[in-house]
Amino acid sequence: MASKRIRLEALKSSATAGLALLALLAIGAYAVIGPTGVLAWSDYQQRLEQQTAELAALEKERDALRNRVDLLNPDGVDPDLAGELLRKELNVVHPDEIVVPLK
């Protein structure tokens, strides 16, 4: 009777240790191959480089648009830009002008 109890206790303790080991192995595997694991690090670096390049292009475009807005400021509008926009949007020219299409 006592030997059965010892075997049962030994079985319970080894099962508990085995389950704990499996849990630690699962956590370790998730840390390596999970979506935020070590193997995903290179993908994150590549995406960061792509998004940095895209950000630089968008900042360049934003600066160009900001410059255009500054040139159209009502306090000191650039006459050449205003004339260009009028001709482009309203499709009007002076009789003595020659229109050269770009493409």
N, C-alpha and C positions, 0 to 999 in steps of 0.2 A: 504494500500500500504506500509506504513511504517512498519507494523507488518510482512509483507512478507519479507521485506528487512532484518529485525532483525533476523527472523527465518533462512533466507538464510546465513547470516553472522555467526550465532550460529552453523549452520550445517557445514559450511566450517571450522570453528575453531575446532569443535569437531572432524571432519574428519582428520584434520591435526594432532591434538593431538593423535588420534587413530593410524594413520600411523606411527607417531614417536614412539609410544609405541610398535607397532608391530616390527619396525626396531630394537629397543633396545632389545626386547625379542629374536629376531632372532640372534642378535650378541651375547647375553648371552648364548643362546642354543649352538651356534657354539663354544663358548669358553669352554663349558662344555663337549660336546659330539663330537666335531670336531676331525680331525686327529691329531691335536697337542693340544688337550684339556686336561682337568683335568683327564678324564677317561682313556686317553691313557698314562698317566704318569707311571702307574705300568707296562705296556707293555714295555715302554722305559727302565725302570729300569731292567727288566728281560733280555731284549736284550743286555743291557750294560754288565750285569754279564756274559752272554754267550760269548760275543765277547771278554771280558777281559780274560776269560779262554782260548779261542781259540788263542788269542794273546800270552799268556804265553806259550802255547804249540808250537806255531810257533817260538817264540824267543828261546826256548830250542832246537828246531831242527836246527835253524840258527846257534846257538852256537856250536852244534855238527859238523855241516858242516864246520864252520870256523876253528874249531880245526883240522879237517881232512885236510883242505887246508893248514893250517900251518905246519902240519906234512909232507906234500908233497912239501914243499918249496924247490926249487932246491938248495938253499944254504946249507941246512941241512936236507936232506930228512931222514925220519925214515926208516932204512933198513927192519925192520919187516913188516911195512905197505907196502913198495914197493914190497917186496917179496910176500906178500899176494895178492896184486893186480895183479902182474904178473901171479901168478899161477891161480888166479880166471879168469882173462880176456883171457889169452892165453891158458889156459887149459894144462899147462905143469908141470911136476914134475921131480925130480931127480930119477934115478933108485933105490937109496937106501932109498927113502921116502915111508912112508905108508900113504895112504889117508883114512881119517875117515870122511864119509859123516855126516853132521849134521842132515839131515832129508831126 
